[in-house]
Amino acid sequence: MQQVFHYALIMTSNFSQPFLQGFLLYAGIIVAFGPQNLYLLRQGMRRQYLFATVLVTSLVDIALIGLGVGGLGAMITGSQTLLRWGAWVGSIVLCLFALRSFRSAWDGQDFQNAYFAQSTSATLKGAVVSAMSFSLLNPAAYVDTLLVVGTSSSQYAVDERMLFGFGAMLAACIWFFGLTYSASRLSAFFRNAASWKVLDILSGCVMLWLAVSLFASN
C-alpha cells in the first residue's frame, strides 16, 4: 500500500510540474499592459458587459494557446519569412493603436461623458467585436501564445504538453476576470479627465515601445 501511495505521489508530481510551469510562465507574461489589458481595464471601469467581454477575451487566448501548444508555434519559429512578416504587420498594428491613444489624449474631450455616460449607447455586439479586435489584432498576443508558450511546451511529451497548456489557459482566465471585475474600484479615480489623459499617453507609449521592439527584433 505504501508503494502504491509513493508511486501515485511521483505521478502527481510529474504531471503537476508542467501544469505549474505553464501557469507561472503565462502569468508572468500576461500582466504586461498592452492593448488587450487596457481595453479590459476600460470596460471594467465603465461596468459595460463585463462577463461577455472577458469571456470572449479569455476564449481567444485559450484558442491561441491551444494552437501554440499544438505545434503551430514551433512551425512559425522555423520560418524566418513568417517571423519577418509577422513582425512588420504587428509593428504597424501597434503603431495604429498608439496613434489612437495619443489622439484620444490630445482631443481633450469631456472624458467623464466619453467613457462613463457613453454606456447608455453601447451595445453587446460592439463590446464583443471590440474584445475580439483587441485580442486578435494584438501582435503581442501571438508572440506570447504561439511563440513563447508554444515553443516552451515543446520540451514536454504530448500529455505533459497539454497540462502545460492548461496551466497557461488557467492563468489567462484568472488574470482577465480579475482585472476586469476589480477595475470598477478605480472608476472614481478615473472620472478625472487628467487621469484618462495620463492613461492614454501611457498606453500609447507602451504600444509604441512594443512596436519598435517588435520591428527591431527582426
N, C-alpha and C positions, 0 to 999 in steps of 0.2 A: 504494500500500500504506500509505503514511504517512497519507493522507487517511482511509482506512478505519479505521485504528487510532485516529485522532483522533476520528472520528465515534463509534466504539464507546466511547471513553472518556467522551465527552459523554453518551451514552445511559446508561452505567452510573452516572455521577454524578447524572443526573436521576432515575433510579429508586432509587438508594440513599439519596437525601436524604429522601424521605417515610418510608422504612423506618426510618432512623436517628432521625428526629424522633418517630415513633410509639413507638419503643423507649425513647428518653430521656424522653419525656413520661410514659409509664406507669410507667417505673422510678422516676421522682421521686414519683409518686402512691402507688404500692403499698407503699412502705416504711413508711408511717404505720401504727402499730399500732392496729388495731381488732379487733372480734370474730373476724374470719376469721384474721388473722395470729396472734392469741393462741391460738386453738384449734390451729392448726398447731404452734405452739411447744409447747403442752402434749403433743400427740401425739408430737412428736419426742423430748421428754424422757422420755415413757413408753415409747418404742420400740414403739408399737402400730400395726400395719397401715399403715406409713408410705407405701408405694407407692400403695395403694388410696386413702388419704386425700388425698394430694397430687394424684393423678391426677383424682379427682372435682372437687377444688377448681379445678384448672387448666382442666378441661373446661368448668366453669360459667363461669369468667371468659372463656374463648375464645368461648363462645356469646354472652355478653353484649357482648363487644367486637364480634363479628360483627354483632349486631343494631344496635349503635350506629353502626358504620361503614356499615351498610346503609341508614341513614336514619331509624331509629326515634328516635334522639336528637334530631334536628332537629324531628321531629314533636312530641315531648314538650315541647321548649322553646317551641314555638309555641302551646301551650295553657296558659294561666295556671291553669285549673281542675285539669288533671292535675298540674301542678307543686305546687299548693297541697295537694291530697290526698296526693300522694307525700311531701311534707314532713311532714305531720301523721302519717301512718302510719309513716314512717321514724323520727320522733321517739319515738313510742310504743314501737316495737320496740327502739330503742336504750336507752330507759329501762328496759325489762324486762331486757335484757342487763346493764345497770348494776346493777340491784337484785339480780340473781342473783350477780354478782361480790361485791357488798357482803355479801350473806348468807353466801356461802362464807367470806369473811374473818371475819365475826362469829361463825360457828358454833364456831370453834376446834377443829375435828375433828383427828384424827390424820392430818396431811397426807401423811406418808410412806406410810401404808396406803391412804389415799384415792386417791392419784394414781399410786402405783407398784405396790403389791401388787394393786390393782384390775385389773391387766392380765390376771389369770387368768380373770376372769369376763367380760371384754369380748368382743364378737363383731364379726365383719367387717361384718355388716349394720348394727350400731349405729354403727360408725365411719363407714360410708358415709352413713347417714342424718344423722348429726351434721355431717359435712362439707358435705352439701347444705344443711342448715338454716343453718349459719353463713355459707354463701355466698349462698343465695337470700333469706334473711331479713335480710341485712345491707344496709341502705339506702345505706350509703356505696359499696357495690359498684355500685349502679345509677347513682349520681351520677358515679362515676369512669369507668365504661364507656360508659353510654348518653349521658350529657350531656357530660362533658369530652372523652373520646376521640371520641365521635360528632360533636360539633359542631366539634372541631378538625380532623377529617378532611375536613369539607365544603369546605375551601379547595382541595382537590385534585380532579383529574379521576378518573374511575371506576377506571382501572387503578392510578394512584398512590395512591388511597384504599385499595385493597386492600393495597398494600405498607405503608402507614401502619398498617393494622390488624394485619398480620402482625408488624410490629415490636413493637406493643403486646402481642400474644399471646406473643411470644418472651420479652419482659421479665417477663410474668406467670409463665410456666413456670420460668424461671431463678430467680426470687425464691422461688416456692413450694417448689420442690425444694431449693434451697439452704438456706432457713430450716428446713424440716422435718428434713433429714438432718444439719444441723450442730447442731441444738438438743440432740441427745443428749449433746453435750460439756458441757452445762450441768446435766445431771441430778444430779451430785454436789452442786452448789451448792444446788439446789432441793429436796434431801432435807431441808433445814432448814425446819421449819414456818413460821418467821418470814418466810422468803423467799417462800413461797407467799402468805402474807398480804399482803406488800408488792405482789406481782404482781397479786393480786385487787383490792386497793384501787386500784392504778394503773390497772388495766383498767377498773374501774367509773368512775373519774374521767374517763378518756379518752372512754368511751362516753356518759357524762352530758354532757360538754362538747360532743361531736358532736351529741347530741340537741338541746341548747339552740341551738347554732349553726344546725342544720338548720331548726328551728322559727322562729328569728328571721329567717332569710333570706327567708321568705315571709310 
